[in-house]
Amino acid sequence: MTHYKELWQKITVSLLLGGLTVGFFDATAKADESMTVSTFGLATKQMNSDVLTPFAKANNVTLRTQFGDSNARMTQLEHNPNSGVDVVELSQNNALSGNQKHLFKKLDFSKLKNFKRLTPAQQKLAKETNSVPYTLNSVGIMYNPQKISINSWKQLWSSKLKDKLAIPDITTTFGPAMIYLAGEHAGTAVEKDNGQAAFKALSQLKPNVTKTYSQSSDIANMFKTGEIDAAVVGDYAVNMVQKANPQLKYVVPASGTLANYDTVSILKSSHNTEKDYRYIDARLSATVQKKVASPQSLNNAPINKTVQLSVKDAENKTVGAVAKRAKSLNFAYVNHHLAQWVTRWNQLMNKQ
C-alpha cells in the first residue's frame, strides 16, 4: 500500500509540473533516438531484462520507462495526454476506456508482421480498441493447504475463511471480476440486475475479507505472516507469490474463470511511430512471447499461435484447458457502471 501511495504522490507532482516523471531513465535523450514505454510494475527486473533492454539494443533506441498499476497510469494519461509516453501497456478495460477517450493513434495493422499470429477474435479486439493484445490472464484462488482446501468459488463464502481471505480491490484488473463472481454465487447475472444481487453476496462475503488489495506483493506478505489462508489472484502473480510461499497451491475452479487481455497501444501524442510499431511487433514475436512465458520471467501466457509451451511453462497460465473455460468480461458494460460500483464497493468493503 505504501508503494501505491508513493506512486500517486509522484503522479500528483507530475501533473503539477505538466510532465511525466515516474520511473524514467535517461530523460535527456534526443526525441528521435528515444521512446517512452509505460507498463505494469509487477516484475520490473524481468521486464527490463527480457523485453525492454533487448528491444532497445536491437533497434538502437534509448528507452525511458514508467512502471505502475494500470488504472493509476491510465488516470495519469487522462489528465495529461501529452505526458511524453509513446507506447502504453494496459489491462483490457483501461484500453477500451482509453480508446473511447481518443487517447490512442489509429493503428495500421499492416505494419505489424506478427499481427497474423493472433486469432480472429484477438484481431477483432485490436481493431475495435486500437490496442493490440499480447497476453491473456485469468483469475483463480491461492490457498494454504496446511490450513484449508479449496476447489470452488463458492467456498470463498465458507465460515472457515472468516477474517482469512484477501480479494482484489475494485479498481484493480480483476476487481470487477469479483462482482461477476459474486453475481454467479447469488444466482443472478450482474447484467440482469445491474449487480444488485452481486453486492448482496459481497456483503455476505465481507466477514471473510481481511483486506481488499491493490498490489500483488501484499498477498505474498499476508500469506507469509499467516494473516490470510486464501486469496483471489490473477494468474500473472502466482509465481511471484509462490516464490515467497512455496507451500501455497493455486486452483482455477472447474466451473470456470474470468479473463483479461493485457494490451499495448500507441499514444496519439507519440512522434516515434515507426519505433512504436517495432515495439508492438516485438511484443508479439515468438521469441519474446516464449521468453516471457517462463515462470522465471513474466509468466505471460502467449497468444502468438506459433508458440508452444512445455508442460512446466504452461502451469498457472490461461492456456489449454483453463483458456477453454475462461469467459471474457463485458468491459464496455463494466466501464459504464464502474464509477457507481466503486462508490458502492468502498461503502461496503472498505468501510471500517
C-alpha positions as CSV (number, residue, x, y, z in Angstrom):
1,M,0.0,0.0,0.0
2,T,3.0,2.3,0.6
3,H,4.1,1.8,-2.9
4,Y,0.7,2.6,-4.2
5,K,0.6,5.9,-2.2
6,E,4.1,6.8,-3.4
7,L,3.0,6.3,-7.0
8,W,0.1,8.6,-6.6
9,Q,2.3,11.2,-4.9
10,K,4.6,11.0,-7.9
11,I,1.7,11.3,-10.3
12,T,0.4,14.4,-8.5
13,V,3.8,16.0,-8.8
14,S,3.9,15.0,-12.4
15,L,0.6,16.5,-13.2
16,L,1.5,19.8,-11.5
17,L,4.7,20.0,-13.5
18,G,3.0,19.1,-16.7
19,G,5.4,16.2,-17.4
20,L,6.0,12.6,-16.8
21,T,8.4,11.8,-14.0
22,V,7.6,8.3,-12.8
23,G,10.4,5.7,-13.3
24,F,12.2,7.4,-16.1
25,F,15.8,6.6,-17.3
26,D,17.9,8.9,-19.4
27,A,15.3,11.6,-19.7
28,T,17.7,13.8,-21.7
29,A,17.9,11.5,-24.7
30,K,17.1,13.1,-28.1
31,A,13.5,12.7,-29.2
32,D,14.4,10.8,-32.4
33,E,16.6,8.4,-30.6
34,S,14.3,7.6,-27.7
35,M,10.8,6.4,-26.8
36,T,8.9,6.0,-23.6
37,V,7.1,2.8,-22.6
38,S,4.5,2.8,-19.8
39,T,3.9,-0.7,-18.5
40,F,3.0,-2.8,-15.4
41,G,5.1,-2.7,-12.3
42,L,4.7,-6.3,-11.1
43,A,8.1,-7.7,-12.3
44,T,10.2,-4.8,-13.4
45,K,13.5,-6.6,-13.3
46,Q,12.3,-9.3,-15.7
47,M,10.5,-6.8,-17.9
48,N,13.8,-4.9,-18.3
49,S,15.9,-7.9,-18.9
50,D,13.6,-9.9,-21.2
51,V,11.7,-7.2,-23.1
52,L,12.9,-3.7,-22.8
53,T,16.7,-4.0,-22.9
54,P,16.8,-6.5,-25.8
55,F,14.4,-4.3,-27.8
56,A,16.5,-1.2,-27.1
57,K,19.7,-2.9,-28.2
58,A,18.2,-4.4,-31.3
59,N,16.7,-1.2,-32.5
60,N,19.3,1.3,-31.3
61,V,16.7,3.1,-29.1
62,T,17.1,4.7,-25.8
63,L,14.1,3.6,-23.7
64,R,12.5,5.7,-21.0
65,T,10.1,3.7,-18.8
66,Q,7.2,4.1,-16.5
67,F,6.1,1.3,-14.2
68,G,2.9,1.1,-12.2
69,D,-0.7,-0.1,-11.8
70,S,-2.7,0.0,-15.0
71,N,-5.6,2.1,-13.5
72,A,-3.2,4.7,-12.0
73,R,-1.2,5.1,-15.2
74,M,-4.5,5.4,-17.2
75,T,-5.7,8.1,-14.9
76,Q,-2.5,10.0,-15.4
77,L,-2.8,9.8,-19.2
78,E,-6.4,11.1,-19.0
79,H,-5.2,14.1,-17.1
80,N,-2.1,14.7,-19.1
81,P,-2.3,13.2,-22.6
82,N,0.9,15.0,-23.6
83,S,2.9,13.3,-20.8
84,G,5.6,12.1,-23.2
85,V,4.5,8.4,-23.2
86,D,4.8,6.8,-26.6
87,V,3.6,3.3,-26.0
88,V,1.4,2.2,-23.1
89,E,0.5,-1.3,-21.9
90,L,-2.8,-1.5,-20.1
91,S,-5.4,-4.0,-18.9
92,Q,-8.3,-4.6,-21.3
93,N,-10.9,-2.3,-19.6
94,N,-8.4,0.6,-19.4
95,A,-7.5,0.0,-23.1
96,L,-11.2,0.2,-24.0
97,S,-11.6,3.3,-22.0
98,G,-8.5,5.0,-23.4
99,N,-9.7,4.4,-27.0
100,Q,-13.1,5.7,-26.2
101,K,-11.5,8.9,-24.9
102,H,-9.4,9.2,-28.1
103,L,-6.0,8.8,-26.4
104,F,-4.6,6.4,-28.9
105,K,-3.5,6.6,-32.5
106,K,-5.5,4.7,-35.1
107,L,-3.3,1.6,-35.8
108,D,-2.2,0.4,-39.2
109,F,-2.1,-3.3,-38.7
110,S,-0.3,-3.9,-42.0
111,K,2.8,-2.5,-40.2
112,L,2.8,-5.5,-37.8
113,K,4.1,-8.6,-39.4
114,N,3.1,-10.7,-36.3
115,F,-0.5,-9.5,-36.3
116,K,-1.4,-12.5,-38.4
117,R,-0.3,-14.7,-35.5
118,L,-3.3,-13.7,-33.4
119,T,-6.7,-15.4,-33.6
120,P,-9.6,-13.7,-35.5
121,A,-11.2,-12.8,-32.1
122,Q,-8.0,-11.2,-30.9
123,Q,-7.5,-9.3,-34.2
124,K,-11.1,-8.1,-33.9
125,L,-10.5,-6.8,-30.3
126,A,-7.4,-5.0,-31.6
127,K,-9.3,-3.3,-34.4
128,E,-12.1,-2.3,-32.0
129,T,-9.9,-0.7,-29.4
130,N,-6.7,0.4,-31.3
131,S,-4.9,-1.8,-28.7
132,V,-3.1,-5.0,-29.6
133,P,-3.5,-7.8,-27.0
134,Y,-0.2,-9.5,-26.2
135,T,-1.1,-11.8,-23.3
136,L,-4.2,-13.4,-21.7
137,N,-4.6,-13.8,-18.0
138,S,-7.4,-15.0,-15.7
139,V,-8.3,-15.2,-12.1
140,G,-8.1,-18.1,-9.6
141,I,-7.6,-18.9,-5.9
142,M,-4.4,-19.3,-4.0
143,Y,-4.6,-21.1,-0.7
144,N,-2.5,-22.5,2.1
145,P,-3.2,-26.3,2.0
146,Q,-2.0,-26.6,5.6
147,K,-5.0,-24.5,6.7
148,I,-7.7,-25.2,4.2
149,S,-8.6,-27.0,0.9
150,I,-10.4,-25.1,-1.9
151,N,-11.6,-26.2,-5.3
152,S,-14.6,-24.0,-6.0
153,W,-15.6,-20.3,-5.9
154,K,-18.5,-20.9,-3.5
155,Q,-16.0,-22.0,-0.8
156,L,-14.8,-18.4,-0.5
157,W,-18.1,-17.8,1.4
158,S,-17.3,-20.6,3.9
159,S,-17.2,-19.6,7.6
160,K,-13.8,-21.5,7.7
161,L,-12.3,-18.4,6.0
162,K,-13.6,-15.8,8.4
163,D,-11.0,-12.9,8.5
164,K,-8.7,-15.1,6.4
165,L,-9.4,-14.0,2.8
166,A,-8.0,-11.3,0.6
167,I,-9.6,-10.2,-2.7
168,P,-8.6,-7.7,-5.4
169,D,-9.8,-4.1,-4.9
170,I,-12.5,-2.9,-7.3
171,T,-10.0,-0.6,-9.1
172,T,-7.5,-3.4,-10.0
173,T,-7.5,-5.5,-13.1
174,F,-9.7,-8.3,-11.5
175,G,-11.7,-6.1,-9.2
176,P,-14.7,-6.1,-11.5
177,A,-14.4,-9.9,-11.8
178,M,-15.2,-10.1,-8.1
179,I,-18.6,-8.5,-8.7
180,Y,-19.3,-11.1,-11.5
181,L,-18.2,-14.0,-9.3
182,A,-20.5,-12.7,-6.5
183,G,-23.3,-12.5,-9.0
184,E,-22.7,-16.1,-10.0
185,H,-22.7,-17.1,-6.4
186,A,-26.0,-15.3,-5.9
187,G,-27.5,-17.0,-8.9
188,T,-28.2,-13.7,-10.7
189,A,-26.1,-12.5,-13.6
190,V,-24.6,-9.0,-13.0
191,E,-26.0,-7.6,-16.2
192,K,-29.5,-8.8,-15.4
193,D,-30.0,-6.6,-12.3
194,N,-27.0,-4.2,-12.5
195,G,-25.2,-6.0,-9.8
196,Q,-27.8,-5.8,-7.0
197,A,-27.6,-9.5,-6.1
198,A,-23.8,-9.4,-6.5
199,F,-23.4,-6.7,-3.9
200,K,-25.7,-8.5,-1.6
201,A,-23.5,-11.6,-2.0
202,L,-20.4,-9.4,-1.4
203,S,-21.9,-8.2,1.9
204,Q,-22.2,-11.9,2.9
205,L,-18.6,-12.4,1.9
206,K,-17.3,-9.4,3.9
207,P,-16.8,-11.2,7.2
208,N,-14.2,-13.4,5.5
209,V,-12.3,-10.5,3.8
210,T,-9.5,-9.2,5.9
211,K,-8.2,-7.0,3.0
212,T,-9.0,-5.8,-0.4
213,Y,-5.6,-5.4,-2.0
214,S,-4.1,-3.2,-4.8
215,Q,-0.6,-4.7,-5.0
216,S,0.1,-8.4,-5.5
217,S,3.1,-8.1,-3.3
218,D,0.7,-7.5,-0.4
219,I,-0.6,-11.1,-1.0
220,A,2.8,-12.6,-0.6
221,N,3.4,-10.8,2.7
222,M,0.0,-11.6,4.1
223,F,0.4,-15.4,3.4
224,K,3.9,-15.2,4.9
225,T,2.6,-13.7,8.2
226,G,-0.4,-16.0,8.4
227,E,-2.8,-13.1,8.1
228,I,-4.7,-14.9,5.3
229,D,-5.3,-18.5,4.3
230,A,-6.7,-17.8,0.8
231,A,-6.7,-15.0,-1.8
232,V,-8.3,-14.4,-5.2
233,V,-5.4,-13.6,-7.6
234,G,-4.6,-13.1,-11.2
235,D,-2.5,-15.9,-12.6
236,Y,0.3,-13.5,-13.6
237,A,1.1,-13.1,-9.9
238,V,1.1,-16.8,-8.9
239,N,4.8,-17.4,-9.3
240,M,5.8,-14.3,-7.5
241,V,3.6,-15.2,-4.5
242,Q,4.7,-18.8,-4.5
243,K,8.3,-17.8,-4.6
244,A,7.8,-16.3,-1.2
245,N,5.5,-19.0,0.0
246,P,6.4,-22.3,-1.7
247,Q,3.7,-24.3,0.1
248,L,0.8,-22.4,-1.5
249,K,-1.5,-24.0,-4.1
250,Y,-3.3,-22.3,-7.0
251,V,-6.6,-23.5,-8.4
252,V,-8.8,-22.4,-11.2
253,P,-12.3,-23.8,-10.3
254,A,-13.8,-26.3,-12.8
255,S,-16.8,-24.1,-13.1
256,G,-14.7,-21.5,-15.0
257,T,-12.9,-18.3,-14.7
258,L,-12.9,-14.7,-15.9
259,A,-10.2,-13.5,-18.3
260,N,-8.5,-10.3,-19.3
261,Y,-6.2,-9.3,-22.1
262,D,-3.2,-7.1,-21.5
263,T,-2.8,-4.8,-24.4
264,V,-0.3,-2.4,-26.0
265,S,-1.3,0.9,-27.7
266,I,0.4,3.9,-29.3
267,L,-0.5,7.3,-27.7
268,K,-1.9,10.0,-30.0
269,S,0.9,12.3,-28.9
270,S,3.7,10.0,-29.9
271,H,6.2,11.1,-32.5
272,N,8.1,7.8,-32.7
273,T,5.5,5.9,-34.6
274,E,8.0,3.7,-36.6
275,K,9.7,2.6,-33.4
276,D,6.3,2.1,-31.7
277,Y,5.2,-0.4,-34.3
278,R,8.6,-2.2,-34.0
279,Y,8.0,-2.5,-30.2
280,I,4.5,-3.9,-30.6
281,D,5.7,-6.4,-33.2
282,A,8.5,-7.4,-30.9
283,R,5.9,-7.9,-28.1
284,L,4.0,-10.3,-30.4
285,S,7.1,-12.1,-31.7
286,A,7.5,-15.8,-31.0
287,T,10.9,-15.2,-29.4
288,V,9.7,-12.7,-26.9
289,Q,6.4,-14.4,-26.2
290,K,8.2,-17.7,-25.4
291,K,10.7,-15.9,-23.3
292,V,8.2,-14.0,-21.1
293,A,6.1,-17.2,-20.7
294,S,8.7,-18.7,-18.5
295,P,7.9,-18.8,-14.8
296,Q,11.3,-17.2,-14.2
297,S,10.2,-14.3,-16.4
298,L,6.8,-12.5,-16.5
299,N,4.7,-15.7,-16.6
300,N,2.7,-14.2,-19.5
301,A,0.5,-16.6,-21.4
302,P,1.5,-16.4,-25.1
303,I,-1.1,-15.5,-27.7
304,N,1.2,-15.9,-30.8
305,K,-0.3,-19.1,-32.3
306,T,3.1,-20.4,-33.2
307,V,4.4,-20.6,-29.6
308,Q,4.3,-24.0,-27.9
309,L,5.0,-24.3,-24.2
310,S,6.3,-27.2,-22.2
311,V,4.0,-28.7,-19.5
312,K,6.0,-26.9,-16.9
313,D,5.9,-23.5,-18.5
314,A,2.1,-23.9,-19.2
315,E,1.4,-24.1,-15.5
316,N,-0.6,-21.3,-13.8
317,K,-1.5,-19.6,-17.1
318,T,-4.6,-19.0,-19.2
319,V,-3.8,-21.7,-21.8
320,G,-5.1,-25.1,-22.7
321,A,-8.0,-26.3,-20.5
322,V,-8.0,-23.1,-18.4
323,A,-8.4,-20.9,-21.5
324,K,-11.2,-23.1,-22.8
325,R,-13.3,-22.4,-19.6
326,A,-12.3,-18.8,-19.3
327,K,-15.1,-16.2,-20.0
328,S,-14.4,-12.6,-21.0
329,L,-15.9,-9.8,-19.1
330,N,-18.2,-7.4,-20.9
331,F,-15.8,-4.5,-20.4
332,A,-18.0,-2.0,-22.1
333,Y,-20.7,-2.7,-19.6
334,V,-18.1,-2.7,-16.7
335,N,-16.7,0.7,-17.6
336,H,-20.2,2.1,-17.9
337,H,-21.1,1.1,-14.4
338,L,-17.6,1.2,-12.8
339,A,-17.9,4.6,-11.1
340,Q,-21.1,3.6,-9.4
341,W,-19.6,0.2,-8.4
342,V,-16.5,1.9,-6.9
343,T,-18.7,4.0,-4.7
344,R,-20.8,1.0,-3.5
345,W,-17.7,-1.1,-3.1
346,N,-16.0,1.4,-0.9
347,Q,-19.0,1.9,1.2
348,L,-19.3,-1.9,1.7
349,M,-15.9,-3.4,1.6
350,N,-13.5,-0.6,2.6
351,K,-15.6,1.0,5.4
352,Q,-14.1,0.4,8.8
